[in-house]
Amino acid sequence: MNIARHIALIDELCFRPFPAEHDPSDVGIGGPGYHVAELEGSRGCGAATPRSARRW
């Protein structure tokens, strides 16, 4: 995780105008009144994780 990179992306999204229609962008997706960007993705559980160790 790179905190500085995440903060820079959030700042960029705060000052970026909202698109008029739902549309992908260079950092995520956006539409009238919103921007969505993935800061960090999950690596998933994986097949080697025992069922009892899973939280769901």
C-alpha distance (Angstrom), angle and dihedral (degrees) to the residues before:
residue distance angle dihedral
M1 . . .
N2 3.77 . .
I3 3.82 108.9 .
A4 3.81 94.0 -171.5
R5 3.82 91.4 53.8
H6 3.81 91.6 48.3
I7 3.81 92.6 49.7
A8 3.82 90.7 48.5
L9 3.82 90.6 52.0
I10 3.82 92.2 48.2
D11 3.82 90.4 49.6
E12 3.80 90.3 49.8
L13 3.81 91.7 51.2
C14 3.83 91.6 48.3
F15 3.80 92.0 58.0
R16 3.81 98.2 36.8
P17 3.83 115.0 100.2
F18 3.80 116.2 -115.1
P19 3.80 114.4 -106.6
A20 3.81 117.5 -114.1
E21 3.83 91.6 -129.3
H22 3.81 136.4 28.2
D23 3.77 103.6 -80.6
P24 3.82 140.1 155.3
S25 3.80 116.2 -115.2
D26 3.78 135.8 -169.0
V27 3.84 91.1 -87.1
G28 3.81 104.1 31.7
I29 3.79 137.2 -55.7
G30 3.77 133.6 -47.7
G31 3.75 144.3 176.6
P32 3.78 142.0 168.6
G33 3.81 103.5 -29.3
Y34 3.80 101.6 -3.7
H35 3.81 148.0 71.3
V36 3.83 124.0 -164.8
A37 3.80 123.0 -165.4
E38 3.79 129.9 167.2
L39 3.79 110.3 -125.9
E40 3.78 95.2 -176.8
G41 3.80 132.1 -3.8
S42 3.77 129.5 -137.8
R43 3.76 119.6 -108.8
G44 3.81 91.0 -148.2
C45 3.79 130.4 -131.8
G46 3.75 98.8 -77.8
A47 3.79 126.3 -148.3
A48 3.82 92.9 -89.5
T49 3.83 93.5 65.2
P50 3.81 109.6 102.7
R51 3.79 114.4 -121.3
S52 3.84 91.7 -120.9
A53 3.84 90.8 57.4
R54 3.80 93.8 55.6
R55 3.79 116.4 99.6
W56 3.80 96.7 -142.8
